[in-house]
Amino acid sequence: VLVAPPPKAPPATGATAGNAAAPEEGAAGGEGAAEATEAPEEPPPPPETASEPVAAEAQKEFIVETKTDSVRFDNAGGKIVSWRMLAYLDDLNAPRELIPRDIAPGGEFPFRLSVPGDDDATAALDAALYQDEVRDAAPGDEWPGNGFRGKIVSFTWADARGLAAEKRLALSEDGYLGAVRAEVTRNGQPVKFRLTWAVGLPEPHDGKTTLYWRANNQGIIRVGGAVQRLKPASLKQEVQFTASPGTGTIQWAGVESTYFASVLLPEDPNSATVSFVPVATTGEDGGQEKKPEPVVAARFDGKGPLQFSTLVGPKDYDLLVKAGRGLELSIDFSRFAILYALTKYLFLALRAVNGYVGNYGFSIILLTILLRLFFFPLTYRSSISMRQNQKKMQKIQPKVKAIQDRYRKQKRTMESQRKMNDEVMAVYKKEGMNPMGSLGGCLPLLIQMPFFLAFYYLLSVTIEMRGAPFILWVHDLSRMDPYYVLPILMGVSWMLQQSLTSSSIADPTQRRIMGLMPLIFTWMMRNMPSGLVLYWLVSNLLGLVQQYMINRQADRMSAQA
């Protein structure tokens, strides 16, 4: 009749884990059971419940290739050693490497698993020899699903004390979109762990081309609808982002360079936690010594199986749009909303033109012509007005000078200065002219400046411009002209254009200033991307033709008057 009460539940292990997590029907202690399985103070499992170790017999490296990527893995730690883009070449005509080769040992590495707050578990995971498996994705696979075609790389490991880890990477056969799944358990129960996805993403630079907005080895995240970038030089300690109603969701995060990105898109943006941390480098890159510079590592925290979509590859606009969640915002068109929109749509227009032309250099020329034609009515009106105003200024200049000379002989006071200005303004009014009217000629230049900046951004950050040839000696529109031919031609064309406009400027000081502008800009733009200099050269040549037409029309109007 008397039934002994059930014994106190031991720590959940192995097959009993699921029973411990769910309270008996009608029991009131459900919350207590959940706390027992998650409490960090829980004692280790008894020896008799220890799990069977799962590990490889020896360390090895292996390569998995798709049509677009070549990825080298190491089963020691289950790390990614190298990720090369087969369709994009570096300055040595070798496939572009996305992982820095000088990451300091003993710290973060790509595809790392760790357990925050448990140094022993983290050390065990770092030193583990994972069992690896590489296979083709099958149509019926539950993960990654969605008709995925490509290869799946799996790493599995467990020790005798119940600590186990599994991580999988799906590499798409014909693209740069994939998937990641990772989990760490202890005695069959999920524990909170951290996945270090990427550590740095270098952007080699020729050291000559002027690029003010070059990105290199930096972190990037879209949280709460806004994109934030974390540069290695300014990241001194760990920075963490946690999705919440206050901060917003985390749509994606990772590392980037100017033209490439390696990011994860969390399966649940509402519960993601991402941290960025600086990682030291050794300065040794392929046998070449360089200054050690820190890089940024992107890490994702969670508990239970964490699943992500991935993008590792070029910042191709269509590819980023296909990935979703506003990933196209990773292209740094500008930090200012208006200039961002102008650069984006100018890029889309240039790409549409190139779809017919097939050469981005000639596409820049054609688009510049279209822009000039679009703004010609405004340029024409403002230039005619300026010419007429300058003609009137030349006519009244002797009268103005006489007034100034008369008052210069008198004692200079506030009252005398006021009277002189009143007499000068009376002359202007009598002749029916605006003394500030000559500034109207600056309007076309002011209108061009946003397009100049937009072209600069466009040529500096879009993957389509990287390595895009033009003709003869110009092999890359995103880099400077190696022989300075385009900058010199641009300066000469600007001087010719100034010669058509400065003759009508009465003030000699203003003429000298205008004459210096071509020299100053030629020096400033000598190391700018050749595509940008090409745009300015073509714009100057078209302006030269327009100015000649405007001068003739202004002379005819003056003769008729």
C-alpha positions as CSV (number, residue, x, y, z in Angstrom):
1,V,0.0,0.0,0.0
2,L,2.8,2.4,0.9
3,V,4.8,3.4,-2.2
4,A,8.1,5.0,-1.8
5,P,8.4,8.5,-3.2
6,P,10.4,8.9,-6.4
7,P,14.1,9.6,-5.8
8,K,15.6,13.0,-6.5
9,A,16.2,13.4,-10.3
10,P,19.9,13.1,-11.1
11,P,21.5,15.5,-13.6
12,A,20.0,14.9,-17.1
13,T,22.3,12.7,-19.2
14,G,22.0,10.8,-22.4
15,A,18.6,9.4,-23.1
16,T,17.0,10.9,-19.9
17,A,17.6,14.4,-21.1
18,G,14.3,14.7,-22.9
19,N,12.4,13.4,-19.8
20,A,14.1,15.8,-17.5
21,A,13.2,18.7,-19.6
22,A,9.4,18.0,-19.6
23,P,7.6,17.9,-16.2
24,E,5.1,15.1,-15.5
25,E,1.5,15.8,-16.4
26,G,-0.2,17.8,-13.6
27,A,3.0,18.5,-11.8
28,A,3.6,22.0,-10.5
29,G,7.3,22.0,-10.6
30,G,7.9,22.5,-14.4
31,E,10.0,25.6,-14.0
32,G,12.2,24.0,-11.4
33,A,12.9,21.1,-13.7
34,A,14.0,23.5,-16.5
35,E,16.2,25.4,-14.1
36,A,17.9,22.2,-13.0
37,T,18.9,21.3,-16.5
38,E,20.3,24.8,-17.3
39,A,22.0,25.7,-14.0
40,P,25.7,26.3,-14.6
41,E,26.5,24.8,-11.2
42,E,25.3,21.4,-12.2
43,P,27.8,18.7,-11.1
44,P,29.5,16.6,-13.9
45,P,27.8,13.4,-14.9
46,P,28.9,10.2,-13.1
47,P,31.5,8.1,-14.9
48,E,29.1,5.3,-15.8
49,T,27.1,7.6,-18.0
50,A,30.1,8.9,-20.0
51,S,29.6,9.0,-23.7
52,E,31.6,7.3,-26.4
53,P,34.4,9.5,-27.8
54,V,34.1,10.5,-31.5
55,A,37.3,11.8,-33.1
56,A,39.6,11.4,-36.0
57,E,42.8,9.3,-35.8
58,A,45.1,12.0,-37.2
59,Q,45.2,15.6,-38.2
60,K,44.7,16.4,-41.9
61,E,43.8,19.2,-44.3
62,F,41.5,18.8,-47.3
63,I,40.1,21.0,-50.1
64,V,36.5,21.2,-51.3
65,E,35.9,22.9,-54.6
66,T,32.8,24.2,-56.4
67,K,32.5,26.2,-59.6
68,T,33.1,29.4,-57.7
69,D,35.2,28.6,-54.6
70,S,38.1,26.6,-53.3
71,V,38.0,26.1,-49.6
72,R,40.7,24.4,-47.5
73,F,39.7,22.8,-44.2
74,D,41.7,21.5,-41.2
75,N,40.1,18.8,-39.0
76,A,42.2,20.0,-36.1
77,G,39.7,22.4,-34.5
78,G,37.5,21.9,-37.6
79,K,38.7,25.2,-39.0
80,I,38.6,26.9,-42.4
81,V,42.2,27.6,-43.4
82,S,41.7,29.2,-46.8
83,W,38.8,30.5,-48.9
84,R,39.7,31.4,-52.5
85,M,37.4,33.0,-55.1
86,L,38.1,31.2,-58.4
87,A,36.4,33.9,-60.6
88,Y,38.3,36.8,-59.1
89,L,42.1,37.3,-59.3
90,D,44.5,39.3,-57.3
91,D,47.5,41.3,-58.6
92,L,49.5,38.1,-59.1
93,N,46.7,36.6,-61.2
94,A,46.0,34.0,-58.4
95,P,42.5,33.3,-57.1
96,R,41.5,36.0,-54.5
97,E,42.0,34.9,-50.9
98,L,39.4,36.0,-48.4
99,I,41.1,34.8,-45.2
100,P,44.2,36.7,-43.8
101,R,47.2,34.4,-43.8
102,D,48.8,36.2,-40.8
103,I,46.2,35.6,-38.1
104,A,48.1,35.2,-34.8
105,P,47.9,31.6,-33.5
106,G,46.2,30.6,-30.3
107,G,43.1,32.8,-30.7
108,E,40.2,33.2,-33.0
109,F,40.0,31.3,-36.3
110,P,37.3,30.9,-38.9
111,F,34.6,28.3,-38.1
112,R,35.6,28.1,-34.5
113,L,33.4,26.8,-31.7
114,S,33.9,27.9,-28.1
115,V,32.0,27.8,-24.8
116,P,32.0,31.3,-23.1
117,G,33.0,31.0,-19.5
118,D,34.3,27.5,-19.8
119,D,38.0,27.6,-20.7
120,D,38.4,23.8,-20.4
121,A,35.6,23.1,-22.9
122,T,36.9,25.8,-25.3
123,A,40.4,24.4,-25.1
124,A,39.1,20.9,-25.8
125,L,37.1,22.1,-28.9
126,D,40.1,24.0,-30.2
127,A,42.4,20.9,-29.9
128,A,39.8,18.4,-31.1
129,L,40.5,16.2,-34.1
130,Y,37.1,16.3,-35.8
131,Q,35.7,13.5,-37.9
132,D,34.9,15.0,-41.3
133,E,32.6,14.1,-44.1
134,V,32.1,15.7,-47.5
135,R,29.1,14.7,-49.6
136,D,26.9,16.1,-52.3
137,A,23.6,17.5,-51.1
138,A,20.7,15.2,-51.8
139,P,17.2,16.3,-53.0
140,G,15.5,14.9,-49.9
141,D,17.9,16.5,-47.3
142,E,16.1,18.4,-44.6
143,W,19.0,20.7,-44.3
144,P,19.8,23.0,-46.0
145,G,16.7,22.2,-48.0
146,N,15.0,24.4,-50.6
147,G,16.4,22.4,-53.5
148,F,19.9,23.2,-52.5
149,R,22.6,22.0,-54.9
150,G,26.2,21.7,-53.8
151,K,28.4,20.1,-51.2
152,I,28.0,19.7,-47.5
153,V,31.0,19.6,-45.2
154,S,30.4,18.1,-41.8
155,F,32.6,18.1,-38.7
156,T,31.7,15.9,-35.7
157,W,33.5,15.4,-32.4
158,A,32.8,14.2,-28.8
159,D,34.9,13.3,-25.8
160,A,34.5,10.7,-23.0
161,R,33.1,13.4,-20.6
162,G,30.0,14.1,-22.6
163,L,31.1,17.2,-24.5
164,A,30.2,17.0,-28.1
165,A,30.2,19.4,-31.1
166,E,28.9,19.3,-34.6
167,K,29.1,21.9,-37.4
168,R,28.1,21.8,-41.0
169,L,28.8,24.1,-43.9
170,A,26.8,23.9,-47.2
171,L,28.7,25.3,-50.3
172,S,26.5,26.1,-53.3
173,E,27.6,24.6,-56.5
174,D,27.0,27.6,-58.8
175,G,26.9,30.6,-56.5
176,Y,28.1,32.3,-53.3
177,L,25.0,31.6,-51.1
178,G,25.2,28.7,-48.6
179,A,24.2,27.7,-45.1
180,V,25.8,26.9,-41.7
181,R,24.5,24.8,-38.8
182,A,26.3,24.4,-35.5
183,E,25.6,22.9,-32.1
184,V,27.5,22.1,-28.8
185,T,26.0,19.7,-26.2
186,R,27.1,18.3,-22.9
187,N,25.6,15.0,-21.9
188,G,23.1,15.3,-24.7
189,Q,21.9,18.7,-23.5
190,P,22.5,21.9,-25.5
191,V,24.8,24.4,-23.9
192,K,25.4,28.0,-24.8
193,F,28.2,28.3,-27.3
194,R,29.9,30.7,-29.7
195,L,30.5,30.3,-33.4
196,T,33.3,32.5,-34.8
197,W,32.4,32.7,-38.4
198,A,35.0,34.9,-40.0
199,V,38.3,36.6,-38.9
200,G,39.1,39.6,-41.1
201,L,38.7,40.0,-44.9
202,P,41.7,41.7,-46.5
203,E,41.5,44.1,-49.4
204,P,44.9,44.5,-51.1
205,H,45.7,47.9,-52.4
206,D,48.2,49.0,-55.0
207,G,49.4,51.8,-52.7
208,K,49.0,54.4,-55.4
209,T,45.3,54.9,-56.2
210,T,43.6,57.5,-54.0
211,L,40.7,55.7,-52.2
212,Y,39.3,57.6,-49.3
213,W,36.6,55.1,-48.4
214,R,38.6,51.8,-48.7
215,A,37.3,49.0,-46.4
216,N,39.7,46.4,-45.1
217,N,39.3,43.6,-42.5
218,Q,36.3,45.4,-40.9
219,G,33.1,44.2,-39.3
220,I,29.6,45.0,-40.6
221,I,26.2,44.4,-39.2
222,R,22.6,45.4,-39.9
223,V,20.7,45.9,-36.7
224,G,17.5,47.8,-36.3
225,G,17.4,48.6,-40.0
226,A,20.7,50.5,-39.9
227,V,24.1,49.3,-41.2
228,Q,27.0,49.8,-38.8
229,R,30.7,49.3,-39.7
230,L,33.4,48.5,-37.2
231,K,37.0,49.4,-38.4
232,P,39.9,47.4,-36.8
233,A,41.8,50.6,-35.9
234,S,38.9,51.9,-33.8
235,L,37.8,48.6,-32.2
236,K,39.8,48.3,-29.0
237,Q,37.6,45.7,-27.2
238,E,34.7,43.4,-27.7
239,V,31.5,45.1,-29.0
240,Q,28.2,43.1,-28.7
241,F,24.8,43.5,-30.3
242,T,21.8,41.6,-29.0
243,A,18.4,41.6,-30.8
244,S,15.7,43.1,-28.7
245,P,12.5,45.3,-29.0
246,G,14.7,48.3,-28.2
247,T,17.6,47.7,-30.5
248,G,15.7,45.9,-33.3
249,T,16.4,42.7,-35.1
250,I,19.8,41.5,-36.4
251,Q,19.3,40.8,-40.1
252,W,22.9,39.9,-40.9
253,A,26.5,40.4,-39.7
254,G,30.0,39.4,-40.6
255,V,33.2,41.0,-42.0
256,E,33.8,42.9,-45.2
257,S,36.3,44.5,-47.5
258,T,35.6,47.0,-50.2
259,Y,34.5,44.5,-52.8
260,F,33.8,41.3,-50.9
261,A,31.8,40.2,-47.8
262,S,31.5,37.1,-45.6
263,V,28.3,37.3,-43.6
264,L,25.7,35.1,-41.8
265,L,22.0,35.7,-41.9
266,P,20.5,34.3,-38.6
267,E,17.5,31.9,-39.0
268,D,15.8,33.9,-36.2
269,P,16.8,37.6,-36.4
270,N,14.7,38.4,-33.3
271,S,17.0,36.4,-30.9
272,A,20.5,36.7,-32.5
273,T,23.5,37.9,-30.5
274,V,26.6,39.0,-32.4
275,S,29.9,40.3,-31.1
276,F,33.0,41.8,-32.8
277,V,36.4,41.5,-31.3
278,P,39.9,42.7,-32.6
279,V,42.3,39.9,-33.5
280,A,46.1,40.4,-33.7
281,T,48.1,39.5,-36.8
282,T,51.8,38.5,-37.1
283,G,52.6,40.7,-40.1
284,E,53.9,37.6,-42.0
285,D,52.0,37.1,-45.3
286,G,53.3,34.5,-47.7
287,G,56.9,35.1,-46.6
288,Q,56.6,38.9,-47.0
289,E,57.0,41.1,-43.9
290,K,54.5,43.8,-43.4
291,K,53.3,46.0,-40.5
292,P,51.0,43.9,-38.2
293,E,47.5,45.3,-38.3
294,P,44.5,44.1,-36.3
295,V,41.5,42.5,-38.0
296,V,38.0,42.1,-36.8
297,A,36.3,38.7,-36.0
298,A,32.6,38.2,-36.1
299,R,31.1,35.8,-33.5
300,F,27.6,34.5,-33.0
301,D,26.2,33.3,-29.6
302,G,23.4,31.0,-29.0
303,K,22.1,27.7,-27.5
304,G,20.8,24.7,-29.3
305,P,21.3,24.2,-33.0
306,L,22.1,27.6,-34.6
307,Q,21.3,27.8,-38.3
308,F,22.2,30.6,-40.7
309,S,22.2,31.4,-44.4
310,T,25.5,32.6,-45.7
311,L,27.0,34.9,-48.3
312,V,30.7,34.6,-49.0
313,G,31.7,36.3,-52.1
314,P,31.6,39.5,-54.1
315,K,29.3,42.4,-53.3
316,D,27.4,41.9,-56.6
317,Y,24.2,43.9,-56.4
318,D,21.9,41.3,-57.9
319,L,23.4,38.6,-55.7
320,L,22.9,40.7,-52.6
321,V,19.3,41.4,-53.5
322,K,18.7,37.7,-54.1
323,A,20.1,36.9,-50.6
324,G,17.4,39.2,-49.1
325,R,17.1,41.2,-45.9
326,G,18.6,44.3,-47.4
327,L,22.0,42.8,-47.9
328,E,22.6,45.2,-50.8
329,L,23.1,47.8,-48.2
330,S,26.5,46.3,-47.6
331,I,27.7,48.2,-50.7
332,D,28.9,51.4,-49.2
333,F,27.5,53.8,-51.8
334,S,27.6,56.6,-49.3
335,R,26.9,57.4,-45.6
336,F,24.5,60.3,-46.7
337,A,21.0,59.3,-47.8
338,I,20.7,61.6,-50.8
339,L,24.2,60.8,-52.1
340,Y,23.6,57.1,-51.5
341,A,20.4,57.2,-53.6
342,L,22.1,59.2,-56.4
343,T,25.1,56.8,-56.4
344,K,22.9,53.7,-56.4
345,Y,20.7,54.8,-59.3
346,L,23.7,56.2,-61.2
347,F,25.3,52.7,-60.9
348,L,22.1,51.0,-62.0
349,A,22.0,53.3,-65.0
350,L,25.6,52.7,-65.9
351,R,25.1,49.0,-65.6
352,A,22.1,49.2,-67.9
353,V,24.1,51.1,-70.5
354,N,26.9,48.6,-70.2
355,G,24.5,45.8,-71.0
356,Y,24.3,47.3,-74.5
357,V,27.9,48.6,-74.9
358,G,29.9,45.9,-73.2
359,N,32.7,48.1,-72.0
360,Y,32.4,50.2,-68.8
361,G,34.8,52.9,-70.2
362,F,32.6,53.6,-73.2
363,S,29.6,53.2,-70.9
364,I,30.9,56.0,-68.7
365,I,31.4,58.2,-71.8
366,L,27.9,57.5,-73.1
367,L,26.3,58.1,-69.6
368,T,28.2,61.4,-69.3
369,I,26.9,62.5,-72.7
370,L,23.3,61.7,-71.5
371,L,23.8,63.6,-68.3
372,R,25.2,66.6,-70.1
373,L,22.3,66.7,-72.5
374,F,19.8,66.4,-69.6
375,F,21.3,69.4,-67.8
376,F,22.0,71.5,-71.0
377,P,18.9,73.7,-70.7
378,L,19.9,74.8,-67.2
379,T,23.5,75.2,-68.2
380,Y,22.5,77.2,-71.2
381,R,20.3,79.7,-69.3
382,S,22.7,80.2,-66.5
383,S,25.6,80.7,-68.8
384,I,23.8,83.2,-71.1
385,S,22.7,85.1,-68.0
386,M,26.2,85.2,-66.7
387,R,27.6,86.4,-70.1
388,Q,25.1,89.2,-70.3
389,N,25.8,90.2,-66.7
390,Q,29.6,90.2,-67.4
391,K,29.1,92.4,-70.5
392,K,27.2,94.9,-68.4
393,M,29.8,94.7,-65.7
394,Q,32.5,95.7,-68.2
395,K,30.4,98.6,-69.4
396,I,29.9,100.1,-65.9
397,Q,33.3,99.2,-64.5
398,P,34.8,102.7,-65.2
399,K,31.9,104.3,-63.3
400,V,32.3,102.0,-60.4
401,K,36.1,102.5,-60.3
402,A,35.6,106.3,-60.4
403,I,33.3,106.2,-57.4
404,Q,35.8,104.0,-55.5
405,D,38.7,106.3,-56.3
406,R,36.8,109.3,-55.1
407,Y,36.0,107.8,-51.7
408,R,39.5,106.4,-51.4
409,K,40.9,109.9,-51.1
410,Q,38.5,110.7,-48.2
411,K,38.9,109.6,-44.6
412,R,37.6,106.1,-44.3
413,T,34.7,105.8,-41.9
414,M,31.6,103.6,-41.6
415,E,29.5,106.5,-43.0
416,S,31.8,107.0,-46.0
417,Q,31.8,103.3,-46.8
418,R,28.0,103.2,-46.6
419,K,27.7,106.2,-49.0
420,M,30.1,104.6,-51.5
421,N,28.2,101.3,-51.5
422,D,24.9,103.2,-52.0
423,E,26.3,105.0,-55.0
424,V,27.7,101.8,-56.5
425,M,24.4,100.0,-56.1
426,A,22.6,103.0,-57.7
427,V,24.8,102.5,-60.8
428,Y,24.0,98.8,-60.8
429,K,20.3,99.5,-60.5
430,K,20.4,102.1,-63.3
431,E,22.0,99.6,-65.7
432,G,19.4,96.9,-64.6
433,M,22.0,94.3,-63.4
434,N,22.6,92.2,-60.4
435,P,26.1,92.4,-58.9
436,M,25.9,88.8,-57.8
437,G,24.6,87.6,-61.2
438,S,28.1,86.5,-62.3
439,L,27.8,83.7,-59.7
440,G,25.1,82.1,-61.8
441,G,27.8,80.6,-63.9
442,C,28.8,78.5,-61.0
443,L,25.5,76.8,-60.9
444,P,26.4,74.1,-63.6
445,L,29.6,73.3,-61.6
446,L,27.6,73.0,-58.4
447,I,25.2,70.7,-60.1
448,Q,28.0,68.5,-61.4
449,M,29.6,68.1,-58.0
450,P,27.1,65.6,-56.6
451,F,27.5,63.5,-59.8
452,F,31.3,63.8,-59.5
453,L,31.1,62.4,-55.9
454,A,28.6,59.7,-57.0
455,F,30.9,58.6,-59.8
456,Y,33.8,58.5,-57.3
457,Y,31.8,56.3,-54.9
458,L,30.6,54.2,-57.7
459,L,34.0,53.5,-59.1
460,S,35.5,52.9,-55.6
461,V,33.1,50.4,-54.2
462,T,31.3,48.4,-56.9
463,I,32.7,45.0,-57.8
464,E,31.8,45.6,-61.5
465,M,34.4,48.3,-61.7
466,R,37.1,46.2,-60.2
467,G,39.4,45.1,-63.0
468,A,37.1,46.6,-65.7
469,P,39.3,47.5,-68.7
470,F,38.9,50.4,-71.0
471,I,41.3,50.7,-73.9
472,L,45.1,50.3,-74.5
473,W,46.9,51.2,-71.2
474,V,43.8,51.5,-69.0
475,H,43.3,47.9,-67.7
476,D,41.4,48.7,-64.5
477,L,38.9,51.7,-64.2
478,S,39.0,51.4,-60.4
479,R,42.7,52.2,-60.4
480,M,44.8,55.3,-61.4
481,D,46.1,55.9,-64.9
482,P,49.6,54.5,-64.6
483,Y,50.9,57.0,-67.2
484,Y,48.8,60.0,-66.1
485,V,47.5,60.5,-69.7
486,L,43.9,60.9,-68.7
487,P,44.6,63.5,-65.9
488,I,46.8,65.6,-68.2
489,L,44.2,65.5,-71.0
490,M,41.6,66.5,-68.4
491,G,43.7,69.5,-67.2
492,V,44.3,70.6,-70.8
493,S,40.6,70.4,-71.7
494,W,39.7,72.4,-68.6
495,M,42.2,75.1,-69.5
496,L,40.6,75.4,-73.0
497,Q,37.2,75.6,-71.4
498,Q,38.4,78.4,-69.0
499,S,39.8,80.3,-72.0
500,L,36.3,80.6,-73.4
501,T,34.8,81.8,-70.1
502,S,37.6,83.9,-68.5
503,S,37.7,86.5,-71.4
504,S,34.4,87.9,-70.3
505,I,35.4,88.2,-66.6
506,A,36.3,91.8,-65.9
507,D,38.0,91.3,-62.5
508,P,41.6,90.3,-63.0
509,T,41.9,88.6,-59.6
510,Q,38.9,86.4,-60.4
511,R,40.5,85.6,-63.8
512,R,43.7,84.4,-62.1
513,I,41.8,82.3,-59.6
514,M,39.8,80.7,-62.4
515,G,43.0,80.0,-64.3
516,L,44.5,78.1,-61.3
517,M,41.6,75.8,-61.0
518,P,42.6,73.4,-63.8
519,L,46.1,73.1,-62.4
520,I,44.8,72.4,-58.8
521,F,42.3,69.8,-59.9
522,T,44.8,68.1,-62.3
523,W,47.2,67.6,-59.4
524,M,44.4,66.4,-57.0
525,M,43.1,63.9,-59.5
526,R,46.4,62.4,-60.8
527,N,46.0,59.4,-58.5
528,M,42.2,59.1,-58.7
529,P,40.5,56.0,-60.3
530,S,40.9,56.3,-64.0
531,G,37.2,55.9,-64.6
532,L,36.5,59.0,-62.5
533,V,39.1,61.0,-64.5
534,L,37.6,59.7,-67.7
535,Y,34.2,61.0,-66.6
536,W,35.6,64.5,-65.8
537,L,37.6,64.6,-69.1
538,V,34.5,63.8,-71.2
539,S,32.4,66.2,-69.2
540,N,35.0,69.0,-69.9
541,L,35.1,68.2,-73.6
542,L,31.3,68.4,-73.8
543,G,31.4,71.6,-71.7
544,L,33.9,73.0,-74.2
545,V,31.5,72.5,-77.1
546,Q,28.6,73.9,-75.1
547,Q,30.6,77.0,-74.0
548,Y,31.5,77.7,-77.6
549,M,27.8,77.5,-78.6
550,I,26.8,79.7,-75.6
551,N,29.4,82.3,-76.4
552,R,28.2,82.6,-80.0
553,Q,24.6,83.0,-78.9
554,A,25.5,85.6,-76.3
555,D,27.5,87.6,-78.8
556,R,24.5,87.6,-81.2
557,M,22.2,88.7,-78.5
558,S,24.6,91.5,-77.5
559,A,24.8,92.7,-81.2
560,Q,21.0,92.7,-81.5
561,A,20.8,94.7,-78.2
